Structures are given as structure tokens and as C-alpha cells.
Amino acid sequence: MAASGTHHLVEAAPPGTMVPTSVMDAVIAEELTTLRRAFAEGAEYALTRAGRRDATIHRLDCPALQPHLDRRARWTQLHRDRLAADRSYRMPLPELLTRERARHASAARGCRVCWPNISGRDARPLKRLTARGLRARHAGRVLASESGESLGTILRIAVLRGTDLFGVQHDEVEVVTSGRTLRLAPTDPVHLWDLPSDAEAMERRTRLIARLGGPAPAA
Ligand SMILES: [Zn+2]
């Protein structure tokens, strides 16, 4: 199993002091096979720290999950040393779950970065600021009502300078979203979905497919 696609390099290290490259490669290939198989079977979520109090469910494109999936980097020297001393040593691997299985992992909390919202009732994380705090970099983020409903993706933000009949300056912040145009006073509260933007999520999704979309051996 997992023989295709792995290559075994010549061992250079003295035995007992370093884990041979071939052993490390085989362990990582085995981990990737496990992850790829679950991905091929339709996994959409990942469980990290399973069985612990801080067990957490993530969406697969969650930025907080990515270090767990980068197995080669995950195996730091410390862990490689442990593997050298004990060939049966393995590092925790995130468990990839289908939506159905994730629903039953009730002991795990939902990640605050990616908001998996498995129950469908979790409060969406919102970032609160005032209209004057909106910047060009907020374009692409979702503007929301106070209760978290989408008011559309922010396309552009402009400060409109106006002076009334008495010469008093009244600035307005114009926010154009994919759904509407809002004119706000600079001190008005605004809410943004505190989630990675669609563009960021898509970029991570592409990397995820590159990492896990490879051939998974038939079960
Ligand atoms: Zn997450």
C-alpha cells in the first residue's frame, strides 16, 4: 500500500541517531494516504485534538488546520528523534470527517476561525467597528446586520465630504456591497463576518486539493 508515488532515498545517517529518510518518507506517505482516502470519501471537516478537552472541529480550508495537514513540517526534529528511538511512534493526525460524522462528534467545539457551524445554530463570529474604521482592505469581506445576516460583500468604501448651509462639515461613509449601497455616519456601528474572505478560502481550497486530491488507494 502507498508504494506508488513514494521514493526511498539512501540512508545516510548513522542508525539510532536519526530517523532514516526512507522511514520518515514512508510514515508521511502513510499519513497522506489516510488523509487522501477520507478526502476522497467526501470529508468536509477535520477534528483536531480528538479525545481532549480542546477537541475542535474545522472546515477543511481553515487556516488554523493547515499546519496540521502539512505533515512534513509537522514532523519537527523533536518528533523525528522520537521516531528514531521508537519506530512505532506516530504524531496525532487530524481526523477527516464527513458532515454526517462531524454532527456526531458532539464533544468537539467549533473552531472560531472557520466557524464550521455543524449544529446550524452557532452564532456567526462578527467583527464590530464603526463606519469610519472601514478601509479599502475590507473590500471582499461580508457586511452584516447586527444579528449576523449578510448585507452583501463589500465592493468599495468612500468617504463623502459634505458641508451644510451653516458651513458645518458632515462626512458620510458610503459602503457599496454586492447587494446594496449604504450611507452611514462615521460613528455608526458596522459589522463584518469575522471569517476568511471567499478569495482566501478559495486559495486554500486549491492548495488543499493539491495536497489531498491525489490518488487515494481503493479501500
Ligand atoms: Zn478552523
Residues whose N, C-alpha, C, O or C-beta is under 5 A from the ligand:
A	BS01	ZN	I57 H58 R59 C62 A64 C111 V113 C114
